[in-house]
Amino acid sequence: MNKKLTIVIVALFSLCVVAYAFSLKLPYILGDSLTVTRGYDTGSHINKDKYALDFAADTSQNTFGKSVLAASGGEILAVNNIDTGGNGYGFFVKVKAINGSIEIYAHLSSVENLSASRAIKQGQIIGKIGNTGYVEPAPTNSNDTSGSHLHFSMYEKRSDG
């Protein structure tokens, strides 16, 4: 094989690896009608959550219980399906994506049978959209779907913490 062809093949392979590492999918099922209800650097989206997005349907009733999917593949870092407060996140799943970024899926009503240090595939169901943790408006009882949304945060872990 000639040297130029080898370089082209290596370059194409490298490009495919980079493209794969950055290919994300929306964290909900195609066909579900969800919109961004809170964007970057607004309201409670500050500090490492500065670049978080909140997704919801037209009403809390139409949002609550919809499936949440992994936007990318990677390793599960943490799962909280016990503490409804969850430091404000409620029930959540934290993932280290294959590109090195950290993803948080928060305010879930339930979490699938997942555990830390296990692999997760892109598109795999993580849990169901809910209203656990700090949400606005806050639910008044366990049957209240007020405040239901998916809080999806993604950030790069820096060497300084």
Solvent accessible surface area in square Angstrom, and as a share of the most:
residue,aa,sasa,rsa
1,M,175,0.78
2,N,98,0.50
3,K,159,0.68
4,K,159,0.67
5,L,88,0.44
6,T,57,0.33
7,I,102,0.52
8,V,79,0.45
9,I,84,0.43
10,V,87,0.50
11,A,56,0.44
12,L,100,0.50
13,F,140,0.58
14,S,54,0.35
15,L,114,0.57
16,C,84,0.50
17,V,76,0.43
18,V,81,0.47
19,A,60,0.47
20,Y,141,0.54
21,A,21,0.16
22,F,134,0.56
23,S,52,0.33
24,L,75,0.37
25,K,124,0.53
26,L,104,0.51
27,P,3,0.02
28,Y,23,0.09
29,I,75,0.38
30,L,174,0.87
31,G,74,0.71
32,D,37,0.19
33,S,89,0.57
34,L,14,0.07
35,T,85,0.49
36,V,77,0.44
37,T,82,0.48
38,R,70,0.26
39,G,21,0.20
40,Y,122,0.46
41,D,81,0.42
42,T,62,0.36
43,G,62,0.60
44,S,58,0.37
45,H,1,0.01
46,I,99,0.50
47,N,127,0.65
48,K,106,0.45
49,D,18,0.09
50,K,73,0.31
51,Y,123,0.47
52,A,0,0.00
53,L,40,0.20
54,D,8,0.04
55,F,10,0.04
56,A,11,0.08
57,A,16,0.13
58,D,122,0.63
59,T,59,0.34
60,S,30,0.20
61,Q,134,0.60
62,N,74,0.38
63,T,0,0.00
64,F,80,0.33
65,G,33,0.31
66,K,54,0.23
67,S,11,0.07
68,V,0,0.00
69,L,25,0.12
70,A,0,0.00
71,A,1,0.01
72,S,4,0.03
73,G,11,0.11
74,G,15,0.15
75,E,73,0.33
76,I,1,0.00
77,L,69,0.34
78,A,34,0.26
79,V,39,0.22
80,N,19,0.10
81,N,71,0.37
82,I,156,0.79
83,D,77,0.40
84,T,80,0.46
85,G,34,0.33
86,G,5,0.05
87,N,157,0.80
88,G,30,0.29
89,Y,37,0.14
90,G,0,0.00
91,F,29,0.12
92,F,35,0.14
93,V,0,0.00
94,K,49,0.21
95,V,0,0.00
96,K,92,0.39
97,A,3,0.02
98,I,89,0.45
99,N,42,0.21
100,G,27,0.26
101,S,12,0.08
102,I,3,0.02
103,E,0,0.00
104,I,3,0.02
105,Y,0,0.00
106,A,0,0.00
107,H,10,0.05
108,L,0,0.00
109,S,30,0.19
110,S,48,0.31
111,V,23,0.13
112,E,69,0.31
113,N,149,0.76
114,L,25,0.12
115,S,49,0.31
116,A,51,0.39
117,S,88,0.57
118,R,146,0.53
119,A,85,0.66
120,I,5,0.02
121,K,154,0.65
122,Q,58,0.26
123,G,33,0.32
124,Q,66,0.29
125,I,68,0.35
126,I,0,0.00
127,G,0,0.00
128,K,65,0.28
129,I,0,0.00
130,G,0,0.00
131,N,16,0.08
132,T,21,0.12
133,G,28,0.27
134,Y,131,0.50
135,V,6,0.04
136,E,97,0.44
137,P,93,0.58
138,A,70,0.54
139,P,46,0.29
140,T,120,0.70
141,N,90,0.46
142,S,116,0.75
143,N,135,0.69
144,D,33,0.17
145,T,27,0.16
146,S,30,0.20
147,G,7,0.06
148,S,6,0.04
149,H,21,0.10
150,L,0,0.00
151,H,10,0.04
152,F,21,0.09
153,S,0,0.00
154,M,52,0.23
155,Y,41,0.15
156,E,131,0.59
157,K,123,0.52
158,R,157,0.57
159,S,130,0.84
160,D,108,0.56
161,G,78,0.75
